[in-house]
Amino acid sequence: MRRSLSLGLVALVALGLGGCLFDPPPVVVLRAPTISGPAPLEVIFDLSYCDDPNGHPLSYSLDFGDGSESRIGDDFDFGVVVRHTYETSGSFSVRLTVTNAQGKQGKDDLTVTVSPEGPPVGLVVGSTSPDFTAHRTDGGTATLSDFRGKVVLLEFWGAWCPPCRASMPRLADLCDEFGERGLVALAVSTDEEEEDAIAFLEENGYTEFVSLWEPGGKKNSPLTQLYGVSSSDVGIPRTFLLDRQGVIRYVGHPDDLDLGAVEALL
C-alpha cells in the first residue's frame, strides 16, 4: 500500500515537473509589409502572428529602436497592428518582446532602414536584393527591379534536381493563391540546357512563373553566382522572398517558407 502511494506521488510530481519543463515560451513573430523608404516613413508592425502554445494570456513591449517610447499592451485578442513613423534617416533595430502569464518571454527583431536608397545590397534578410537582367525562356528579358511594387518569390531550381521538381507544385499554389494580390514568382533555372527547363515546365503545365535561364548551370551561371547559389555547399531549391521595395525578407528552402510571411507582405 505504501509502495503504491509512493509511486503515485512520484507520478504526480513527475507530471507537475513535466508541465513546468514542457511549458514553452510564447511564439513571437514581428512582421511589417514595408521596412524601408525615405523619411518620414510610416511602418505598420503586425503582431497578430504571436501566440502562446498553451493559451496563456500575453502582453507585449515593442521597442521602435529610435529612442521613442516603447508601445506596451496586452490586446492580442483583437489582432495587434501598431503604426509608427520614423522622422529621420537611419537604420533602426526594432524588438518585440512578448511575455506570457507564467513570465516566460519570446523575442523577435526587425531592422527598419529609413533612406531613399534603402538597405545596402546583399544576400541576407534585410538587405536589398542584387539587381539583374536575365533571359526569359518564353522570349525577351526580365529585370528584377522592374518588379518593384510586387512581392517576389525568386526561386533557384533545376529540372535535373528531384527536390526542385517536388517543390514546384507548392510554388504554383502560392502563385494561384496570392497572384491577384501582387505576388509574382521568378523561377531561375540552373539547368545546363535551356530546353530542359522549358520541357519540364510545359509537360507539367506550369504557366504561373516568369521562367529565367542563363548559360553556365548551377556552378557557372551569372545568376547563381550573383545570389551565392553556385557553391556546392548551397543546395537547391533555394528561395528568396522579396518585399515590394526589393528587400529580402526570407532566404532558404521553399518548404520552410511560412505562408504568413508571404501574406504579411501583400
KELUMNU-717509 format. One record per residue (C-alpha): residue number from 0; residue in three letters; x, y, z. Coordinates in steps of 0.5 Angstrom, whole numbers, always signed. Each point is the difference from the previous one (the first is absolute). Layout:
! residues N
[balum NUM; ALA; [X; Y; Z]]
...
END
This chain:
! residues 266
[balum 0; MET; [+0; +0; +0]]
[balum 1; ARG; [+6; +5; +2]]
[balum 2; ARG; [+3; -2; -6]]
[balum 3; SER; [-6; +2; -5]]
[balum 4; LEU; [-1; +6; +4]]
[balum 5; SER; [+8; +2; -1]]
[balum 6; LEU; [-1; -2; -8]]
[balum 7; GLY; [-6; +4; +0]]
[balum 8; LEU; [+3; +6; +3]]
[balum 9; VAL; [+7; -1; -4]]
[balum 10; ALA; [-5; +0; -7]]
[balum 11; LEU; [-4; +7; +3]]
[balum 12; VAL; [+7; +3; +1]]
[balum 13; ALA; [+3; -2; -7]]
[balum 14; LEU; [-7; +2; -3]]
[balum 15; GLY; [+1; +7; +3]]
[balum 16; LEU; [+7; +1; -2]]
[balum 17; GLY; [-1; -2; -7]]
[balum 18; GLY; [-6; +5; +0]]
[balum 19; CYS; [+6; +5; +2]]
[balum 20; LEU; [+5; -3; -4]]
[balum 21; PHE; [-4; +0; -6]]
[balum 22; ASP; [-4; +7; +0]]
[balum 23; PRO; [+3; +3; -6]]
[balum 24; PRO; [+1; +8; +0]]
[balum 25; PRO; [-4; +4; -5]]
[balum 26; VAL; [+1; -1; -7]]
[balum 27; VAL; [+2; +7; -3]]
[balum 28; VAL; [-1; +3; -7]]
[balum 29; LEU; [+1; +7; -2]]
[balum 30; ARG; [-2; +2; -7]]
[balum 31; ALA; [-1; +6; -4]]
[balum 32; PRO; [-1; +1; -7]]
[balum 33; THR; [+5; +6; -1]]
[balum 34; ILE; [+6; +1; +4]]
[balum 35; SER; [+4; +4; -5]]
[balum 36; GLY; [-1; +7; -3]]
[balum 37; PRO; [+1; +8; +0]]
[balum 38; ALA; [-1; +4; +7]]
[balum 39; PRO; [-6; +1; +2]]
[balum 40; LEU; [-1; -8; +0]]
[balum 41; GLU; [-6; -3; +3]]
[balum 42; VAL; [+1; -7; +2]]
[balum 43; ILE; [-6; -5; +1]]
[balum 44; PHE; [+2; -5; +5]]
[balum 45; ASP; [-4; -6; +0]]
[balum 46; LEU; [+0; -4; +7]]
[balum 47; SER; [-6; -5; -2]]
[balum 48; TYR; [+4; -6; -1]]
[balum 49; CYS; [+2; +0; +7]]
[balum 50; ASP; [-3; -6; +4]]
[balum 51; ASP; [+1; -4; +6]]
[balum 52; PRO; [+0; -7; -1]]
[balum 53; ASN; [-3; -2; +7]]
[balum 54; GLY; [-5; +6; -1]]
[balum 55; HIS; [+3; +5; +6]]
[balum 56; PRO; [-2; +7; -1]]
[balum 57; LEU; [+5; +4; -3]]
[balum 58; SER; [+3; +7; +1]]
[balum 59; TYR; [+5; +4; -5]]
[balum 60; SER; [+5; +5; +0]]
[balum 61; LEU; [+2; +3; -7]]
[balum 62; ASP; [+7; +4; +0]]
[balum 63; PHE; [+0; +4; -6]]
[balum 64; GLY; [+7; +1; +0]]
[balum 65; ASP; [+0; +7; -1]]
[balum 66; GLY; [+0; +3; +7]]
[balum 67; SER; [-7; +1; +1]]
[balum 68; GLU; [-5; -3; +5]]
[balum 69; SER; [-1; -7; -1]]
[balum 70; ARG; [-7; -3; -1]]
[balum 71; ILE; [-3; -4; +5]]
[balum 72; GLY; [-6; -4; +0]]
[balum 73; ASP; [-4; -7; +1]]
[balum 74; ASP; [-5; +1; -5]]
[balum 75; PHE; [+2; -6; -4]]
[balum 76; ASP; [-8; -3; +0]]
[balum 77; PHE; [-1; +6; -5]]
[balum 78; GLY; [+6; -1; -5]]
[balum 79; VAL; [+5; +5; +1]]
[balum 80; VAL; [+2; +5; -5]]
[balum 81; VAL; [+5; +5; +2]]
[balum 82; ARG; [+2; +6; -4]]
[balum 83; HIS; [+6; +4; +1]]
[balum 84; THR; [+3; +6; -4]]
[balum 85; TYR; [+8; +1; -1]]
[balum 86; GLU; [+1; +7; -1]]
[balum 87; THR; [+8; +0; -1]]
[balum 88; SER; [+4; -4; -4]]
[balum 89; GLY; [+4; -6; +2]]
[balum 90; SER; [+0; -8; +2]]
[balum 91; PHE; [-4; -2; +6]]
[balum 92; SER; [-1; -6; +3]]
[balum 93; VAL; [-7; -2; +3]]
[balum 94; ARG; [-1; -5; +5]]
[balum 95; LEU; [-7; -3; +2]]
[balum 96; THR; [+0; -4; +7]]
[balum 97; VAL; [-6; -4; +2]]
[balum 98; THR; [-1; -2; +7]]
[balum 99; ASN; [-5; -6; +2]]
[balum 100; ALA; [-4; +0; +6]]
[balum 101; GLN; [+6; -5; +3]]
[balum 102; GLY; [+5; +5; -1]]
[balum 103; LYS; [+3; -3; -6]]
[balum 104; GLN; [+3; +4; -6]]
[balum 105; GLY; [+1; +0; -7]]
[balum 106; LYS; [+3; +5; -5]]
[balum 107; ASP; [+0; +2; -7]]
[balum 108; ASP; [+4; +5; -4]]
[balum 109; LEU; [+0; +4; -6]]
[balum 110; THR; [+4; +5; -3]]
[balum 111; VAL; [-3; +7; -3]]
[balum 112; THR; [+4; +4; -5]]
[balum 113; VAL; [-2; +7; -1]]
[balum 114; SER; [+4; +2; -6]]
[balum 115; PRO; [-2; +2; -7]]
[balum 116; GLU; [+5; -6; -3]]
[balum 117; GLY; [-3; -5; +5]]
[balum 118; PRO; [+5; -5; +4]]
[balum 119; PRO; [+6; -2; -3]]
[balum 120; VAL; [+0; -5; -6]]
[balum 121; GLY; [+2; -7; +3]]
[balum 122; LEU; [-3; -7; +0]]
[balum 123; VAL; [-2; -1; +8]]
[balum 124; VAL; [-7; +2; +3]]
[balum 125; GLY; [-1; +8; +0]]
[balum 126; SER; [+5; +1; -6]]
[balum 127; THR; [-2; +3; -7]]
[balum 128; SER; [+0; -6; -5]]
[balum 129; PRO; [+5; +1; -5]]
[balum 130; ASP; [-3; +2; -7]]
[balum 131; PHE; [+1; -4; -6]]
[balum 132; THR; [-3; +0; -7]]
[balum 133; ALA; [-1; -8; -3]]
[balum 134; HIS; [-2; -3; -6]]
[balum 135; ARG; [-8; -3; +0]]
[balum 136; THR; [-1; -7; -2]]
[balum 137; ASP; [-6; +3; -4]]
[balum 138; GLY; [+4; +5; -3]]
[balum 139; GLY; [+3; +7; +1]]
[balum 140; THR; [+3; +2; +7]]
[balum 141; ALA; [-2; +2; +7]]
[balum 142; THR; [+3; +5; +5]]
[balum 143; LEU; [-1; -2; +7]]
[balum 144; SER; [-1; +8; +2]]
[balum 145; ASP; [-6; +0; -5]]
[balum 146; PHE; [-4; -4; +5]]
[balum 147; ARG; [+1; +5; +6]]
[balum 148; GLY; [-7; +1; +3]]
[balum 149; LYS; [-1; -7; -1]]
[balum 150; VAL; [+1; -5; +5]]
[balum 151; VAL; [+5; -5; -3]]
[balum 152; LEU; [+2; -7; +1]]
[balum 153; LEU; [+7; -1; -3]]
[balum 154; GLU; [+1; -8; -1]]
[balum 155; PHE; [+6; -3; -2]]
[balum 156; TRP; [-2; -7; -3]]
[balum 157; GLY; [+2; -5; -5]]
[balum 158; ALA; [-4; -6; -4]]
[balum 159; TRP; [+6; -4; +2]]
[balum 160; CYS; [-1; +1; +7]]
[balum 161; PRO; [-5; -5; +4]]
[balum 162; PRO; [-1; +4; +6]]
[balum 163; CYS; [-2; +6; -5]]
[balum 164; ARG; [-5; -4; -4]]
[balum 165; ALA; [-3; -2; +6]]
[balum 166; SER; [-1; +8; +3]]
[balum 167; MET; [-3; +2; -7]]
[balum 168; PRO; [-7; -1; +2]]
[balum 169; ARG; [+1; +4; +6]]
[balum 170; LEU; [+3; +6; -4]]
[balum 171; ALA; [-6; -1; -5]]
[balum 172; ASP; [-5; +0; +6]]
[balum 173; LEU; [+3; +6; +3]]
[balum 174; CYS; [-1; +4; -7]]
[balum 175; ASP; [-7; -2; +0]]
[balum 176; GLU; [-2; +2; +7]]
[balum 177; PHE; [+4; +6; +0]]
[balum 178; GLY; [+1; +2; -7]]
[balum 179; GLU; [-6; +5; +0]]
[balum 180; ARG; [+2; +4; +6]]
[balum 181; GLY; [+7; +1; -3]]
[balum 182; LEU; [+5; -6; +0]]
[balum 183; VAL; [+4; -2; -5]]
[balum 184; ALA; [+5; -6; -1]]
[balum 185; LEU; [+6; +1; -4]]
[balum 186; ALA; [+3; -8; -1]]
[balum 187; VAL; [+7; +1; -1]]
[balum 188; SER; [+2; -7; -4]]
[balum 189; THR; [+7; -3; +2]]
[balum 190; ASP; [+0; -5; -6]]
[balum 191; GLU; [+6; -1; -5]]
[balum 192; GLU; [-5; +1; -6]]
[balum 193; GLU; [-6; +5; +0]]
[balum 194; GLU; [-4; -5; -4]]
[balum 195; ASP; [+0; -5; +7]]
[balum 196; ALA; [-4; +6; +4]]
[balum 197; ILE; [-5; +1; -6]]
[balum 198; ALA; [-1; -7; -1]]
[balum 199; PHE; [-2; -1; +8]]
[balum 200; LEU; [-4; +6; +0]]
[balum 201; GLU; [-4; -2; -6]]
[balum 202; GLU; [-1; -7; +2]]
[balum 203; ASN; [-3; +2; +7]]
[balum 204; GLY; [-4; +6; -2]]
[balum 205; TYR; [+4; +5; +4]]
[balum 206; THR; [-2; +6; -3]]
[balum 207; GLU; [+0; +5; +6]]
[balum 208; PHE; [+7; +1; +0]]
[balum 209; VAL; [+5; +5; -3]]
[balum 210; SER; [+5; -5; -2]]
[balum 211; LEU; [+7; +2; -1]]
[balum 212; TRP; [+6; -3; -2]]
[balum 213; GLU; [+8; +2; -1]]
[balum 214; PRO; [+5; -5; -3]]
[balum 215; GLY; [+5; -3; +5]]
[balum 216; GLY; [-4; -5; +4]]
[balum 217; LYS; [+0; +1; +8]]
[balum 218; LYS; [+7; +1; +0]]
[balum 219; ASN; [+2; +5; -5]]
[balum 220; SER; [-7; +4; -2]]
[balum 221; PRO; [+1; +7; +2]]
[balum 222; LEU; [-7; +0; +4]]
[balum 223; THR; [+2; -6; +4]]
[balum 224; GLN; [+7; +4; +1]]
[balum 225; LEU; [-3; +6; +2]]
[balum 226; TYR; [-5; -3; +5]]
[balum 227; GLY; [+5; -4; +3]]
[balum 228; VAL; [-3; -7; -2]]
[balum 229; SER; [+6; -2; -5]]
[balum 230; SER; [+3; -3; +6]]
[balum 231; SER; [+0; -8; +1]]
[balum 232; ASP; [-2; +2; +8]]
[balum 233; VAL; [-6; +3; -2]]
[balum 234; GLY; [-6; -4; -2]]
[balum 235; ILE; [-6; +1; -5]]
[balum 236; PRO; [-6; +1; +0]]
[balum 237; ARG; [+2; +7; +3]]
[balum 238; THR; [-5; +5; +1]]
[balum 239; PHE; [+1; +8; +1]]
[balum 240; LEU; [-6; +4; +3]]
[balum 241; LEU; [+0; +7; -2]]
[balum 242; ASP; [-5; +5; +2]]
[balum 243; ARG; [-3; +6; -4]]
[balum 244; GLN; [+6; +4; +1]]
[balum 245; GLY; [+5; -6; -2]]
[balum 246; VAL; [+2; -1; +7]]
[balum 247; ILE; [+2; -7; +1]]
[balum 248; ARG; [-5; -3; +6]]
[balum 249; TYR; [+2; -7; -1]]
[balum 250; VAL; [+5; -5; -2]]
[balum 251; GLY; [+0; -8; +0]]
[balum 252; HIS; [-4; -6; -2]]
[balum 253; PRO; [-7; +2; -3]]
[balum 254; ASP; [-3; -6; +4]]
[balum 255; ASP; [+3; +4; +6]]
[balum 256; LEU; [-4; +7; -2]]
[balum 257; ASP; [-6; +2; +4]]
[balum 258; LEU; [-6; +2; -3]]
[balum 259; GLY; [-1; +5; +5]]
[balum 260; ALA; [+7; +3; -2]]
[balum 261; VAL; [-3; +1; -7]]
[balum 262; GLU; [-7; +2; +1]]
[balum 263; ALA; [+3; +5; +5]]
[balum 264; LEU; [+4; +4; -6]]
[balum 265; LEU; [-7; +0; -4]]
END
